[in-house]
Amino acid sequence: MEEAADISNRRLLSNLFLLFITLVWGATFTLTKDALQVVPVYPFLFVRFLLAAVALAVVCLASPVHRGGFTRRVWAAGTWLGLLLFGGYALQTLGLLTVSASVSGFLTGLNVVLVPIFAIPILRSIPRPRTWLAAMMAAVGLALFSGGDVLQMPAGSLYVLLCAVCLALQIVFVDKLGKDTDALALATVELLVVAVCAFAASLLHPHQVLGPAAAWLQPAVIWATLINGLLGTSLAYWGQNICQKFTSAGEIAVIFSMEPVFAAVIAWFALGDRLSRMGWWGSVLIFASMLAADPAVKLPIRWQRKTA
């Protein structure tokens, strides 16, 4: 009984921490939007992820416990996770050239449904029925949140769909590869790979060079870089690697689906942006999906068979 209660408490604390990280990501939308008015996308991603990787590397090197965590397996796993994560960011950026923010948010959020699907062949486990229910609820909520214009999707929607695939695979492979590795070392390698890829992408786009130093010294850019780099990246992905040892990939995907909701609410308070009635209903449905995904919350439905 005590062991079961301890596992339940760890799962709850992990989910609450991941919800906090999702709140941070939602808050950074406004900061990032302001910063990208001044500096290009790929150089911003490069500086953001490099700062995050360096911060974690300093903690690793200062701790004898984590200093030996950079094994060959961690380098291989971190490189794969970093490529998937960068793929998500890069493809979403390409999609936003022709897709509205609402459609992009919905299509990116489809990773909530993709995670349980990918978990079957990769993790060799069938998600709980309530996980499927929560994923579908979150997908419908995201559709309402997007404003209902998801049927008018241009060609760029393919990029955003592939972005959702990359993000879903990143969540699933953290579950598969992160259980027996040092979470801090794994996150450091993962973020370093994203930084390298972002730097390479900036070199492939001549208009995306770093630009004048004065642009990076503007307060909006400095705050966006620090908060994105330290809280929204280093703490976030280090925390994901730790928390995913105590919770499931499906639950994490549902929690992460709250990101656009937090972003909209914060933009409402900070910038006066208004959310439509359909958007509010979508937000409520996404929040309800989180409760449905949490095994600690009792549902009025009793499933007939037990699943892994």
Beta strands, then each sheet from edge to edge (+ up, - down):
end
